[in-house]
Amino acid sequence: MARTPLSGTQHALRAGGYEAVIAGVGASLRTLTYAGRDLVVPFDADEMRPRHRGATLAPWPNRIVDGRYVFDGVEQQLALTEPARGHALHGLASWIEFMPVDKGASHVTLEAVIEAQKGYPWRVVVRTSFSLTSIGLVQSVTAVNESQHPAPWGTAAHPYLVAGAGHADDWTLELPAAQVLLASDRMVPAGLEDVTVDAERFDFRAPRRIGVAQLDHAFTGLDGDGDGTVTARLTDAAGSGVEMAWDAACPWVQVYTSDGPAGDPATRAAVAVEPMTCAPDAFNAASYPYDTGLVVLAPGGTATAQWRIAAIG
């Protein structure tokens, strides 16, 4: 019997000049290329996925501060999966093997169950579909609450986008976001501000070079098109690159410029653009004076979000 790679069962897709491989663990986007050019930072099949690179995040994205929240009058305590900061990070689905329920040459649908457990006492089925076409890779995520009580829910993508040669400093970012969520050193939300509070760092509504700006921030106040689709673009000096678009189910997006220690080859080698259905720490929505976007799934209820990654140039 063939040994399963560390990143799980591999699902190779191809269409219209695009090729992608989805790894079963975390329903992770392991590779995505167009005409042989990387659009995301890849990782090896037989490698434990680096951090959350390409993972599908559920039932919450980003962080729950101190792993603690109150929902429906009951205090819950999650395991602290970001021990350096003391938070519960990026949900419970990242290390679950998603199983295929439908597959073709250019598409695959995967499913996993988040079982009721300490800190999240609800059963939620997560189904995600990846489809390659001539306009890029489309992923949708649908949750179904199989519990007898309402459940808090959120999801997000976590791709590390690559514009081309060079590093984030050299690339141009277009991000149609009017507001930024400031945070403490522990990444605890510290207030929602207009991006003009520090325009050189946060305001990318008009495309411009990232330069030395360091970002690991959630943005909202997104400017979408007529159907609510929001598009962020990352391009190199020649104008080629990658775009990510997402639907109105994601009113928030986290942007991370992959900052790390000097000399680390991964430092600023990509820009993570993470459409999110809710804000950081959204399970504590009552603690904040703004709409965190928290979704509450009724018993038997569903919620769906969708995003697309495509080449530019």
PAFI-337330 format. One line per 8 residues: number of its first residue (from 1); their letters; for each residue x, y, z of C-alpha. Coordinates in steps of 0.001 Angstrom, whole numbers, plus 500000, padded with zeros to 6 digits. Layout:
BEGIN
NUM	A	X,Y,Z | ...
This chain:
BEGIN
1	MARTPLSG	500000,500000,500000 | 501435,503373,498970 | 502495,505667,501784 | 500482,508897,502110 | 502696,512027,502017 | 502955,514076,505202 | 500737,516810,503735 | 498019,514274,503006
9	TQHALRAG	496471,512895,499836 | 497435,514952,496784 | 494846,516237,494319 | 496348,517548,491066 | 494244,519896,488927 | 494899,521372,485473 | 493028,523770,483164 | 493695,526707,480855
17	GYEAVIAG	497421,527093,481554 | 496926,526710,485305 | 498097,523812,487429 | 497371,523305,491119 | 497880,520663,493779 | 495594,520523,496798 | 496935,518651,499828 | 494366,516841,501937
25	VGASLRTL	495648,517976,505343 | 493903,521264,506015 | 492543,521291,502436 | 495731,523209,501673 | 496673,524891,498404 | 500131,523337,498057 | 501048,524676,494606 | 499482,526975,492022
33	TYAGRDLV	501187,527939,488773 | 500240,529670,485552 | 502351,528912,482470 | 504922,527464,484875 | 505090,530589,487066 | 504414,530268,490796 | 501450,532305,492003 | 501808,531108,495608
41	VPFDADEM	504774,529923,497675 | 504763,526127,497238 | 505786,523415,499659 | 506704,519767,499171 | 504142,516985,499294 | 506086,514976,501858 | 506627,517968,504118 | 504651,519046,507138
49	RPRHRGAT	502953,522179,505853 | 504956,525254,506936 | 502791,527152,509378 | 499357,527690,507769 | 500599,528185,504214 | 497649,527650,501889 | 495393,526114,504555 | 491619,526414,504758
57	LAPWPNRI	490860,528035,508103 | 487761,527014,510097 | 485723,527403,512279 | 487481,530708,512875 | 490294,532535,511089 | 493022,534558,512747 | 493081,534606,516568 | 490784,534198,519534
65	VDGRYVFD	492470,536257,522240 | 493624,534086,525148 | 491600,531270,523553 | 488629,532463,525581 | 485171,533617,524538 | 481567,533679,525686 | 478849,532425,523356 | 475163,532056,524208
73	GVEQQLAL	476022,532872,527824 | 478584,530090,528227 | 482323,530750,528613 | 484517,528563,526430 | 488268,527949,526682 | 490208,526697,523661 | 493686,525199,523535 | 496343,527892,523050
81	TEPARGHA	497808,526966,519666 | 499864,530155,519417 | 501707,529772,522747 | 504172,532620,522180 | 501269,535075,522206 | 498826,532994,524219 | 496003,532748,521654 | 493987,530131,519789
89	LHGLASWI	495125,530485,516179 | 493392,529762,512861 | 490698,527337,513924 | 490509,523570,514259 | 490552,522278,510668 | 494161,523032,509706 | 495517,519587,510596 | 492473,517483,509684
97	EFMPVDKG	492695,515319,506548 | 489878,516415,504245 | 488455,513519,502227 | 487410,513741,498552 | 483707,513473,497769 | 483930,514515,494105 | 486912,514797,491770 | 487721,515502,488121
105	ASHVTLEA	490664,516697,486034 | 490076,520349,486936 | 488126,520199,490194 | 487956,518500,493564 | 485532,518717,496470 | 486812,517799,499920 | 484997,517350,503208 | 485907,517149,506887
113	VIEAQKGY	483981,517145,510150 | 484866,519377,513082 | 483603,517282,515962 | 482237,518789,519160 | 485126,519250,521588 | 486330,521253,524543 | 486118,524933,523670 | 483981,524328,520564
121	PWRVVVRT	481074,522051,521540 | 479398,521891,518106 | 479640,519499,515170 | 480193,521344,511895 | 480711,519738,508493 | 483111,521700,506277 | 482940,521136,502536 | 485350,522942,500217
129	SFSLTSIG	485543,522873,496435 | 488531,523866,494277 | 487958,524461,490573 | 490482,525488,487913 | 489286,527345,484815 | 490792,529769,482336 | 490160,532567,484879 | 492073,530972,487726
137	LVQSVTAV	491494,528852,490813 | 488147,529253,492570 | 487660,527901,496091 | 484372,527829,497958 | 483874,526810,501589 | 480506,525730,502989 | 479728,524955,506623 | 476766,522939,507881
145	NESQHPAP	475882,523007,511571 | 474888,519463,512559 | 474414,520412,516203 | 471189,521078,518051 | 472289,524571,519079 | 473543,527680,517228 | 477288,527700,516557 | 479744,530564,515944
153	WGTAAHPY	481499,530299,512600 | 484178,531894,510473 | 486451,530831,507640 | 489289,532172,505510 | 491941,531319,502964 | 495638,531602,503785 | 497642,531760,500517 | 501094,533338,500351
161	LVAGAGHA	500977,535182,497021 | 504014,535697,494769 | 504075,538496,492178 | 507273,537364,490466 | 510986,537762,490972 | 512249,539804,493906 | 510611,540418,497253 | 507633,542240,498749
169	DDWTLELP	509649,545465,498918 | 509807,545516,495107 | 506177,544703,494387 | 503127,546909,493931 | 500033,546273,496053 | 496478,547360,495291 | 494109,546834,498221 | 490718,548620,498118
177	AAQVLLAS	490345,548889,501919 | 489412,552077,503798 | 489895,550854,507375 | 492628,548999,509240 | 492455,547173,512561 | 495383,548192,514736 | 496796,545621,517147 | 499153,545301,520088
185	DRMVPAGL	502437,543391,520020 | 500407,540344,521098 | 498101,540916,518108 | 495210,541908,520370 | 492820,544229,518473 | 493451,547831,519537 | 490991,549855,517492 | 489603,550306,513998
193	EDVTVDAE	491031,553322,512150 | 490893,554905,508730 | 493902,553789,506668 | 494972,557438,506521 | 496009,557132,510191 | 499336,556009,508675 | 498821,556243,504944 | 502393,555313,504040
201	RFDFRAPR	501950,552000,505786 | 498266,551176,505322 | 496709,553011,502355 | 496983,550965,499174 | 493682,551994,497615 | 495750,553420,494770 | 498333,550862,493591 | 501843,551594,494885
209	RIGVAQLD	505073,549868,495798 | 505097,548187,499202 | 508631,549324,499959 | 509550,548993,503626 | 505944,548810,504903 | 505443,545926,507327 | 501925,544553,507465 | 500265,541907,509590
217	HAFTGLDG	496890,543628,509852 | 493215,543061,509195 | 491473,545493,506859 | 487805,546238,506239 | 485718,548985,504623 | 486298,547104,501382 | 485320,548635,498047 | 483812,545944,495857
225	DGDGTVTA	482233,545972,492427 | 478521,545801,491666 | 478070,542283,493062 | 480290,542914,496088 | 483399,541213,494718 | 486611,542731,496110 | 489918,542352,494265 | 493473,542791,495579
233	RLTDAAGS	496400,542818,493147 | 500109,542192,493589 | 502396,542971,490646 | 506103,543157,489886 | 508002,545909,488070 | 507059,544443,484678 | 503344,544494,485518 | 502835,540754,485853
241	GVEMAWDA	501698,539202,489087 | 498689,537729,490829 | 495256,538868,491963 | 492910,537581,494603 | 489184,538280,494503 | 486535,537331,497056 | 482803,537670,497502 | 480735,539753,499903
249	ACPWVQVY	480724,536910,502449 | 484248,538112,503350 | 484046,541708,504650 | 487551,541446,506156 | 491006,540607,504799 | 494308,540020,506601 | 497475,541117,504798 | 500889,539883,505933
257	TSDGPAGD	504193,540844,504312 | 505971,537722,505605 | 508336,539592,507868 | 510881,537469,509677 | 514487,537390,510773 | 517150,538806,508466 | 518771,536090,506397 | 515704,533823,506404
265	PATRAAVA	514919,533134,502710 | 511178,533216,503481 | 511350,536786,504832 | 509306,539098,502581 | 509330,536463,499840 | 505525,536580,499591 | 502490,538557,500679 | 499733,536590,502379
273	VEPMTCAP	496295,537898,501403 | 493635,536202,503535 | 489945,536971,502826 | 488025,536378,506072 | 484340,536102,506846 | 485010,537774,510198 | 487506,539918,512061 | 490236,538733,514419
281	DAFNAASY	488749,537647,517766 | 485256,537745,516262 | 484011,535108,518719 | 484256,537950,521265 | 482136,540212,519045 | 480368,541833,522006 | 483710,543247,523187 | 484171,545471,520141
289	PYDTGLVV	482392,548650,518965 | 482427,547592,515301 | 480835,544793,513304 | 483207,541823,513479 | 481197,539891,510892 | 480709,536873,513140 | 478419,534295,511511 | 476039,532326,513743
297	LAPGGTAT	474952,529031,512208 | 471472,527944,513239 | 470965,524199,513825 | 471033,522718,510334 | 472080,526101,508969 | 474713,526712,506310 | 477104,529474,505274 | 479275,529757,502154
305	AQWRIAAI	482201,531970,501131 | 484205,532007,497907 | 487464,533439,496546 | 489594,533234,493397 | 493339,533463,492642 | 494432,534339,489111 | 497529,535398,487182 | 498059,538955,485963
313	G	499977,539359,482719
